[in-house]
Amino acid sequence: MRKVFNHCLVLLCLPFSMAVQGATVLFLNPGYTDETFWVSYSTFMQAAARDLGMQLEVQYSQRSPERAIEQARTALQGQHRPDYLIFVNEQYIAPQILRLSQGSGVKLFMVNNGLTREQAQLIGPDDAQYAGWLGSMVTNDEEGGYLMLKELIRQRGPIEPGHTLDLLAFSGVKNTPASRWREKGMKRALSEHPQVRLRQMVHGEWNQQRAYEQARQLFKRYPDTALVWSANDEMAFGAMRAAQEAGYTPGSDVLFSAVNSSISALESRISGRLSALVAGHFTLGGWAMVLLNDDSKGVDFKRFGGRDRQVPVLQLLNAEQAATLLKVIRSQAFNLRFTSFSAQGKPANYRYPFTLDSLLHMPQTPAK
């Protein structure tokens, strides 16, 4: 009788134990283990996992698409498979990972870089073959690129008739959707200001040293450069170093823009060395965890904004906002109540309120 009782007790406790542990998630982080943006990205995801009661593992691919695909293969075809796999379509690796997922039983979600138009056309409208593919979440990269250049032009002031402003642009990795969208936004702003001349755009590949070497040549070639647009902070700092060596003063002689929320970027926006800073996309992974947690509880998050969604987390930061975000980034606590974002029990017109303002202004709870 006691054996039967104990057996029943185990069966009763097993679902509770599983519920306490929550869903398991593997995030294939495309960055380096010491890359500021991608480390903060993972940290925000871990904060979400803790609050939501999920189990998160992060594996870094060290900027190697081959390594990311191999990590995906192990996760999707190995013995110990996660409930969910989150990955980035960096270097256009999404189709390979989707193919590897067939029959795995693992649910997939893309962040930051969704499918390109060409990739979506190749996969076709009937994607039933990828039953575990839940969707994607990207940010407003085109708008971010647009806002940066508009802000640089605004701060430079009115351009007198017959005069022009010379612009240099540093884009990221060529085969990355986010890079292409930011370029597109920059060019949209250019079309609205014909007096601003794009003298040259180069691909700095998100790398400070590469951008520095490129900028050394560009400042010699275009000595009248007044504006420098950069698709991330590392390239902005590389170009800034070259400008200083050439005798320019950042924030005065030449205005610089950047994307990111690293401590250096935020401090530079506060000091004025960066004249335009767009930030907020490091939060995407954390918001994705909210969606997957809802899915694990039987909530169809697609009913509350669609399968593939763009969220406006990128926004311009003034010096005061940068100072506020700097305090949050330095603390690395991210003690948001992620559970409050859930669509569970919400009306049909509910939309997940994923914005940078949510992080800056929502009441925070003590760390668990």
C-alpha positions in Angstrom: 0.0 0.0 0.0 2.8 2.4 0.9 4.5 1.7 -2.4 1.3 2.5 -4.3 1.0 5.7 -2.3 4.6 6.7 -3.0 4.1 6.0 -6.7 1.1 8.2 -6.9 2.8 10.9 -5.0 5.6 10.9 -7.6 3.1 11.1 -10.4 1.3 14.0 -8.7 4.5 15.9 -8.0 6.1 15.4 -11.4 3.9 17.9 -13.3 4.3 20.4 -10.5 8.1 20.1 -10.7 8.0 20.6 -14.4 5.8 23.6 -14.0 8.2 25.1 -11.5 11.1 24.7 -13.9 9.2 26.1 -16.8 10.0 25.8 -20.5 13.6 25.3 -21.6 15.0 27.8 -24.1 18.3 27.8 -26.0 19.4 31.1 -27.5 22.0 31.0 -30.2 23.7 34.4 -29.7 25.6 35.4 -32.9 28.0 37.7 -31.2 31.3 37.3 -29.3 31.3 36.5 -25.6 32.9 39.9 -24.9 30.8 41.9 -27.3 29.0 44.5 -25.3 25.7 44.6 -27.2 25.2 40.8 -27.4 26.3 40.3 -23.7 23.7 42.9 -22.5 21.2 41.2 -24.9 21.7 37.9 -23.1 21.6 39.5 -19.7 18.2 41.0 -20.4 16.9 37.6 -21.6 18.2 36.0 -18.4 16.3 38.5 -16.3 13.2 37.7 -18.3 13.8 34.0 -17.8 14.1 34.3 -14.0 11.0 36.4 -13.6 9.0 34.1 -16.0 10.3 30.9 -14.4 11.9 29.6 -17.6 15.2 27.9 -18.1 17.5 29.7 -20.5 20.8 28.6 -22.0 22.9 30.9 -24.2 25.5 29.7 -26.7 27.7 32.2 -28.5 28.6 31.6 -32.1 31.5 34.1 -32.1 30.3 35.8 -35.3 30.7 32.5 -37.2 27.6 31.4 -39.2 29.1 27.9 -39.6 29.4 27.6 -35.9 25.8 28.8 -35.3 24.5 26.2 -37.8 26.4 23.4 -36.0 25.1 24.6 -32.7 21.6 24.5 -34.1 22.2 21.0 -35.5 23.3 19.7 -32.1 20.3 21.3 -30.4 17.7 20.1 -32.9 19.0 16.7 -33.6 20.8 15.7 -30.4 19.4 13.8 -27.4 18.8 16.8 -25.1 16.6 19.1 -27.0 15.2 22.4 -25.6 11.5 23.2 -25.8 12.4 26.4 -27.8 15.2 27.6 -29.9 15.7 31.4 -30.4 18.1 32.4 -33.2 19.1 35.4 -35.4 19.0 35.4 -39.2 22.6 36.7 -39.1 24.5 36.1 -42.4 21.2 34.7 -43.8 21.4 31.3 -41.9 17.6 31.0 -41.2 16.7 28.6 -44.0 19.4 26.1 -42.9 18.2 26.2 -39.3 14.6 25.8 -40.4 15.5 22.7 -42.4 17.4 21.2 -39.5 14.3 21.7 -37.3 12.0 19.4 -39.3 10.8 16.6 -37.2 12.8 17.8 -34.1 9.8 18.7 -32.0 11.5 21.9 -31.0 9.7 25.2 -31.5 11.7 28.0 -33.3 11.6 31.8 -33.0 13.7 34.4 -34.8 14.8 37.7 -33.3 16.5 40.8 -34.7 16.8 39.7 -38.3 13.8 37.9 -39.7 13.6 36.3 -43.2 14.5 38.5 -46.1 12.0 38.9 -48.9 14.0 36.6 -51.1 14.1 33.9 -48.3 10.4 34.2 -47.7 9.7 33.8 -51.4 11.9 30.7 -51.6 10.1 29.1 -48.6 6.8 30.1 -50.0 3.4 30.9 -48.5 2.9 27.3 -47.4 5.4 26.8 -44.6 3.6 23.9 -43.0 6.7 21.8 -43.4 8.2 23.9 -40.6 5.5 23.0 -38.0 7.6 24.2 -35.1 8.3 27.7 -36.5 6.4 30.1 -34.3 7.4 33.4 -35.9 9.8 36.3 -35.6 10.3 39.6 -33.9 12.4 42.4 -35.4 12.8 46.1 -34.5 12.2 49.3 -36.4 15.7 49.3 -38.0 14.7 51.4 -41.0 13.2 54.0 -38.7 16.3 54.0 -36.5 18.6 54.7 -39.5 16.2 57.5 -40.6 16.0 59.1 -37.2 19.7 59.2 -36.7 20.4 61.2 -39.9 17.5 63.5 -39.4 18.8 64.3 -35.9 22.3 65.0 -37.2 20.9 67.3 -39.9 18.7 69.1 -37.3 21.6 69.7 -34.9 23.8 71.0 -37.7 21.2 73.7 -38.3 19.8 75.3 -41.4 21.8 74.8 -44.6 22.1 78.0 -46.5 21.0 78.1 -50.1 23.7 77.0 -52.4 25.6 75.2 -49.6 26.0 71.5 -49.0 26.9 69.2 -46.1 29.3 66.2 -46.7 28.2 62.9 -45.1 30.1 59.7 -44.5 28.3 56.5 -43.6 29.5 53.3 -41.9 27.1 50.4 -42.4 27.4 46.9 -40.8 27.8 43.5 -42.2 26.5 43.5 -45.8 24.6 40.2 -45.5 22.6 41.2 -42.5 19.0 42.4 -42.8 19.3 44.9 -39.9 22.2 46.5 -41.6 20.4 46.8 -44.9 17.3 48.3 -43.2 19.3 50.9 -41.3 21.0 51.9 -44.6 17.5 52.2 -46.2 16.4 54.5 -43.4 19.5 56.7 -43.8 18.8 57.0 -47.6 15.2 57.9 -46.9 16.4 60.8 -44.8 18.9 61.7 -47.5 16.1 61.9 -50.1 14.4 64.6 -47.9 17.6 66.7 -47.7 19.2 67.0 -51.2 21.7 69.5 -49.8 23.3 66.7 -47.8 25.8 64.7 -50.0 26.7 61.2 -49.2 30.3 61.2 -50.2 30.8 57.5 -49.5 29.3 54.5 -47.6 31.5 51.6 -46.4 30.8 48.4 -44.6 32.6 48.5 -41.3 31.2 45.1 -40.3 30.2 46.4 -36.9 34.0 46.5 -36.0 35.7 49.5 -34.4 39.2 48.8 -35.8 37.9 48.3 -39.3 35.9 51.5 -39.2 39.0 53.4 -37.9 41.1 52.2 -40.7 38.4 53.1 -43.3 37.8 56.5 -41.7 41.5 57.4 -41.8 41.4 57.2 -45.6 37.9 58.8 -45.9 38.8 61.9 -43.9 41.8 62.5 -46.1 39.6 62.0 -49.2 36.7 64.2 -47.9 38.2 66.8 -45.6 34.9 68.8 -45.6 33.0 66.0 -43.9 30.5 67.4 -41.4 28.3 64.4 -40.6 29.2 60.8 -39.8 26.3 58.2 -39.7 27.2 54.8 -38.2 25.0 51.7 -37.9 26.4 50.9 -34.5 28.5 52.4 -31.7 31.7 50.5 -32.3 32.1 51.8 -35.9 31.2 55.3 -34.6 34.0 55.2 -32.1 36.5 53.9 -34.7 35.5 56.8 -37.1 35.6 59.2 -34.2 39.2 58.2 -33.3 40.3 58.8 -36.9 38.5 62.1 -36.9 40.4 63.3 -33.8 43.7 62.2 -35.2 42.9 64.3 -38.3 42.3 67.3 -36.1 38.4 67.3 -35.9 36.4 67.7 -32.7 33.5 65.3 -32.4 30.3 67.0 -31.5 31.5 70.3 -32.9 33.5 70.1 -36.2 31.9 66.7 -37.1 28.6 65.3 -35.7 28.5 61.6 -35.1 25.5 59.2 -34.7 25.4 55.6 -33.5 23.1 52.7 -32.6 23.5 50.9 -29.2 23.2 51.2 -25.5 26.7 50.4 -24.4 28.1 52.3 -21.4 30.5 54.1 -23.8 27.8 55.1 -26.2 25.5 56.4 -23.4 28.3 58.3 -21.8 29.2 59.8 -25.2 25.7 60.9 -25.8 25.6 62.5 -22.4 28.9 64.4 -23.1 27.8 65.4 -26.6 30.6 63.5 -28.4 27.7 61.5 -30.0 25.1 63.9 -31.3 22.5 61.3 -32.2 22.0 57.9 -30.4 19.4 55.3 -31.1 19.0 52.5 -28.7 16.6 49.8 -27.3 17.0 46.8 -29.5 19.0 44.9 -26.9 15.5 44.2 -25.3 14.1 42.1 -28.2 15.3 38.8 -26.7 13.6 39.5 -23.4 10.4 40.3 -25.1 10.6 37.1 -27.1 10.8 35.2 -23.8 7.5 36.7 -22.9 5.9 35.4 -26.1 7.4 31.9 -25.7 6.3 31.8 -22.1 2.7 32.6 -23.2 3.0 29.8 -25.8 4.1 27.3 -23.2 1.0 28.1 -21.2 -1.3 27.6 -24.1 -1.7 31.2 -25.1 -1.7 31.8 -28.9 0.4 35.0 -28.9 -0.2 35.3 -32.7 -3.7 36.5 -31.8 -2.2 39.5 -30.1 -0.2 41.1 -32.9 0.6 38.4 -35.5 3.2 35.8 -36.0 5.9 38.0 -37.5 6.0 41.3 -35.8 8.0 44.5 -35.7 8.3 46.3 -32.4 9.3 50.0 -32.1 12.0 49.5 -29.5 14.6 51.7 -31.3 14.3 55.3 -30.3 16.4 58.5 -30.2 17.8 59.3 -26.8 18.5 62.8 -25.6 21.2 63.3 -22.9 18.7 63.0 -20.0 17.3 59.7 -21.3 20.8 58.4 -21.9 21.6 59.1 -18.3 18.5 57.2 -17.1 19.3 54.2 -19.3 22.9 54.3 -18.2 21.9 53.7 -14.6 19.8 50.7 -15.7 22.6 49.3 -17.9 25.2 49.7 -15.2 23.0 47.9 -12.6 22.4 45.0 -15.0 19.5 44.1 -12.7 16.6 44.6 -15.2 14.1 43.9 -12.4 11.1 44.3 -14.6 7.9 42.4 -13.9 8.0 40.5 -17.2 5.0 38.5 -16.2 2.9 41.7 -16.4 3.4 41.8 -20.2 1.7 38.4 -20.7 -1.4 38.2 -22.9 -2.9 35.6 -20.6 -6.4 36.6 -19.7 -6.2 39.8 -21.8 -9.0 41.0 -24.2 -8.7 40.3 -28.0 -7.5 43.8 -28.7 -4.5 43.5 -26.4 -1.1 44.2 -27.9 2.1 43.5 -26.1 3.5 46.9 -25.0 7.2 46.2 -25.9 9.0 49.5 -25.9 12.2 51.0 -24.4 9.9 53.2 -22.3 8.6 50.1 -20.7 12.1 49.4 -19.3 12.8 53.0 -18.4 9.5 53.9 -16.6 7.8 50.8 -15.3 8.0 50.2 -11.6 10.8 47.7 -10.9 10.7 44.9 -8.3 13.5 43.8 -6.1 15.9 41.3 -7.7 14.9 37.7 -7.1 
